Amino acid sequence: MPELHTGRHPMHSARAWWLLACFVAIAAVMVPVFNLVPDEDSIWKLPDFLIPLFGKFICYAIVALAIDLIWGYAGILSLGHGVFFALGGYAMGMYLMRSIGTEGVYGNELPDFMVFLDWKELPWFWYGFEYFAFAFSMALVVPGALAFGFGWLAFRSRITGVYFSIITQAMTFAFMLLFFRNDTGFGGNNGLTDFKRILGISLQEPGTRVGLYVVSVIALLGTYLACRYIVCSKLGRLVTAVRDAETKLRFTGYDPLQYKLFVWTFSAVLCGLAGALYVPQVGIINPSEMQPANSIEMAIWVAVGGRGTLVGAVAGAWLVNATKSWFTVAAPETWLYVLGGTFILVTLFAPRGLVGLLESVRLRGRADSTSPTGSEEVDP
C-alpha cells in the first residue's frame, strides 16, 4: 500500500517506478525480440506458442486488476465478472466473424453457424460489427451498461456482502444459459471461432500475434496506472471508506451509491477490454467463459496474489494461470484439487496473499536490522 506523504498518497516511490519500467522493458521489448529475431533452431528463440499464451495471461491480469479494484478497495466481492469479460470477447468475436466475409466454409456473407442453422439474414444486433471501431466500443459499452444497470439496482437496494456475491453469480449463470441457446444468434455451444484476420491483417502471421501481445501489455500498463491513480486519489480514499465504514460515510454527508457504482462500472469496462484483447489471441469465444467457476477462479487470482495491492492481483493471475497451464498438461485430473488447496492455504496462513506475506517478511527484516542487537550493522 502507498505510504502517506504530505497529506497525499503518491502514485509510486522511485524504486517502484524503476521496477515498473523493468517490467515493461521485459514484457513489451525483450519478449517480442526473442521471438522474432533469433533463428528457429537458436537456443535464444522464444517459441511461437508462448506469445499468445503470455498474451492470455496479460488479459487475465487486467481482469484481476478490475476485481482487485472493487474487492480489495471497495469491499465488493463479485462472482460474476466472467460475464463482463465474455461480453467484451463476444463483441470482438462478432467483428472477427464479419471480417471473414465469403471465406467461410459455406462461402456465404453470413457467419458459418448462421448458415448451418438456416438463418436467412443477419440479425439486427449484428449490424455495425463489420467496423472495428464500433465493435471495440461495444466491447466496452455493453459490459459497462450492464454493470451500471445491475449495480444501480443492487446498490440502491443496499445489497451487500455475500448476498451481492450470490446474485452476481446468478447473473453470470443466467447469461451462460442464454448464450448456450442456438436461437440467440451467438453461435450457441460452439461460440464464435475460425477467425481469419483483424484490421485486414492475417491472424496467423507471427507479426500479428506479437502485435496483439504488445497491445495487451500496453493495455495492462494503462489499466494498472489508471487503477493506481484512482486508489491514490481522494476518490480512492472515499471508496476505501465505503469498504471500512459505509454507514459512517453516509452520516458524514457522502452518498456511497455513486462511488460504489463508479468503481463497479469501471471494473466491468476493464473486463470488457480484457475480453476484446483475449479473443483474437486465443481464437475462440464461447459460453463456457461465462460459467460461474471461471468467475470464482478470477477471485482466487486476487486472493492468492494479495487483495488491495494491485500488484498482487497481477502476480496472482500470472502465477495461478501459469500453474494451471502446467498441471492441465502434466496432471489435469489434479488441477482443481491444487487450486482449491492453494486457496485454503492462502486463506488460513496468508490472508493478505503472497504480496502481503512478502511485505511482512520485509518489515520483519527491517525491524530486526534496526533492533539494538543489530544496530551496528545499519548504515547511517
Secondary structure, 3 states (H helix, E strand, C coil): CCCCECCECCCCCHHHHHHHHHHHHHHHHHHHHHHHCCCCCCCCCCCCCHHHHHHHHHHHHHHHHHHHHHHHHCCCCCCCHHHHHHHHHHHHHHHHHHHHCCCCCCCCCCCHHHHHCCCCCCCHHHCCCCCHHHHHHHHHHHHHHHHHHHHHHHHHCCCCHHHHHHHHHHHHHHHHHHHHCHHHCCCCCCCEECCCEECCEECCCHHHHHHHHHHHHHHHHHHHHHHHHHHCCHHHHHHHHHHHHHHHHHHCCCCHHHHHHHHHHHHHHHHHHHHHHHHHHHCEECHHHHCHHHHHHHHHHHHHHCCCCCHHHHHHHHHHHHHHHHHHHHCHHHHHHHHHHHHHHHHHHCCCHHHHHHHHHHHHHHHHHCCHHHHHHCCC
